[in-house]
C-alpha cells in the first residue's frame, strides 16, 4: 500500500467506546500526520472547528450528539470534507441517512482495519489529486490572465464568426464586445487590404490547419487605421479536428505610422538631404515575428526558454537553462542600475519595461518586456514568467530617425546663420555647448536630448530679415535695429504651430534666447526665471561661440576678454547659476570648441 499521501493528512476520530478508540489510535497514530480523538459528537464538532481536519471518522450511536447529527452540522460548515461512518448496527435506515448527508464511506463494526486503511488511502489520494487539480487550474488561469494582459486576443468559430475578444481588443478597435461577437472580421477589415489576403490566411489555417503570422492593417469603429503584428492559430481536438481559431496580436501602429510620417516628410523637403535619408530604403519591418518566452524559479535560475528566445539571443537552449539570470548581460547599465532593474524585474507585483541585452555574438538586443510572478493558491511566488518582444530594429530605426531629424535641424539652422554670414560649425557648437550645460544642470535625458536637437534653430528667424540689414558692416541705426530684433518673433511664428516637441522647443529658444536676466533683453523684456531655461542656456552658448568666432565684421575675442565679459554680465545678461557652471567646467567647453573648429 502507498502510505505517502496518508502520512500528510489530519484525521478526526469520534468514538464513545474507549477500547475501540484506543485500538484505532494505536493503529493510525503513526500512519497519519495528526490524529485527533473525541468521545462524542458534541466534542467532535467542537474539535472539528478548532483543528480543521482533512478526514472525519465517526461512530453513529454516541451520547450527547450522534454521529449523524454531528455530520449534519459539519456538512453545513463544509460540504466537501470526507466523512467515514462506523457502526455496530447493520441497519439500512442509518445507511440511507448517511447517504443523504453525503458520507464518503460506511464501515461496520468490528472494524476491519485493512478496509479502514484502504479507505483512508483512497480518500487521501483523492484529496491530494483535488489539491493538485486546483493548483493546475490556478496556474492555467494565471497563464490566461497573462495572455489577456500582454496581447490583443480574439477567437472565432469554424465559420470565422467572432466568439470572444478581450479588453485590449475593445480598446484598439473602438468596438464593445457586444458589437463584435457574432460578427465576421470584415467589420474591422481596412479597405486598403485586398480580400484575397484574408482568403489566403483562411486557406492556411482552415484547410492546412497551420498557424499564420504577419502584419495586418485594420480599421477602428471611428475610422482610424491601426496595425497589428498577429499570430492566428487553429485549436484542434484530440482527433486533430479544428474546433476554433485564436489570434494573439501586438499593437505596432505607432511604429508603422512613424515610418510613414517620416517618408512623407522626407519627400516634401527641398533641402539636399539625400545623404542622410537614403537609409529609409534599407529598413526592414520593425516588428519581430513572435514573442520570446523565459521562465525562472524563485532563485532566479532560468528553467525554460522557447526557440524564439534562444534564436534572438544567439544562445542554444542548453547554454541558458539552469543558468542564473545574470548570464543575460545588460551592457548599457552600470552595476547600480543593473541591480536596481533586476530587483524591479523580480518584484512581487511584476514589471513592464525595456531591457537591452548582449547576444552571444556581442550585439545589442532591445526588447519590450513584461515579467509576471506566478503564484500558488497561498499567494506564494512559485516562478517568474517573462514575455519579450524584440524591438531592436525599432530602436535602431528611432535612433536613425532622431539622427536624421537632427541633421535636418542643423541644415535649417545653417540657413539662418549663412544669411548673416555666420557659417561653419556655429550651430553644432551651440548645440554641443547647450547639451553640456543641460548635463551639468542634471536635467532629464529627454530634456538634454531636446535642447541638443532644438538649439541649432535659435536664429532661424533671420530668414525674414533683409540682407541689407542682416549683413550691414557698420552699426545698425535705431530703425534697422528694431527690424533686426524681430528675428526672434519671426522664428517663433514659423515654429510655434508645430505639434512636434523638438520644434516646440525650438520655438521657445528662438523667442527667448535674446532675453536677459535683468529684463533688458527682447522681445518681451522677461526677467530672471521667467525666461525659459532653454532660452537662458542657449543665450550663454550662443554668445560664447559668437564672441570666440571670426566674422567678416569682427575678429574673434581673446578667451580672457570673453571670460571677463561673462563675469561682468553675471546676473545682468546671463543667469548667474549658468555663468558659475560655465566657469567651473571651462575646460570641457574649450574641448568642444577645438573639436568643431571652422
Buried (B, 14 or more C-beta within 10 A) or exposed (E): EEBEBBEBBBBBBBBBBEEBBEBBEEBBEEBBEEBBBBBBBBBBBEBBEEEEBBBBBBBBBBEBBBBBBBBBBBBEEEEEBBBBBBBBEEEEEBBEBBEEBBBBBBBBBEBEEEEBBEBBBBBBBEBBEEEEEEEEEBBEEBEEEBBBBBBBBBBBBEEBEBBBBBEBBBEBBBBEEEBBBEBBBEBBBBEEBEEEBBEEBBEBBBEEEEBBBBBBBBBBBEEEBBBBBBBBBBEEEEEEEBEBBBBBBBBBBEBBEBBEEBEEEBEEEEEEBEEBBEBBEEBEBBBBEBBBBBBBBEEEBBBBBBEBBBBBBBBEEEBBBEEEBEEBEBEEBEEEEBEEBBEBBBEEEBBBEEBBBBBEEEEBBBBBBBBBBBBBEEEEBBBBBBBBBBBBBBBBBBEBBEEBBBBBBBBBBBBBBBBBEBBBBBBBBBBBBBBBBBBBBEBEEEBBBBBBBBBBBBBBBBBBBEEEBBEBEEEBEEEBEEBBBBBBBBBBBBBBEEEEEBBBBBBBBBBBBBBBBBBEBBBBEBBBEEBBBBBBBBBBBBBBBBBBBEEEEEEBBEBEEBBEBBEEBBEEBBBEBBBEBBEEBEEBBEEBBEEBEE
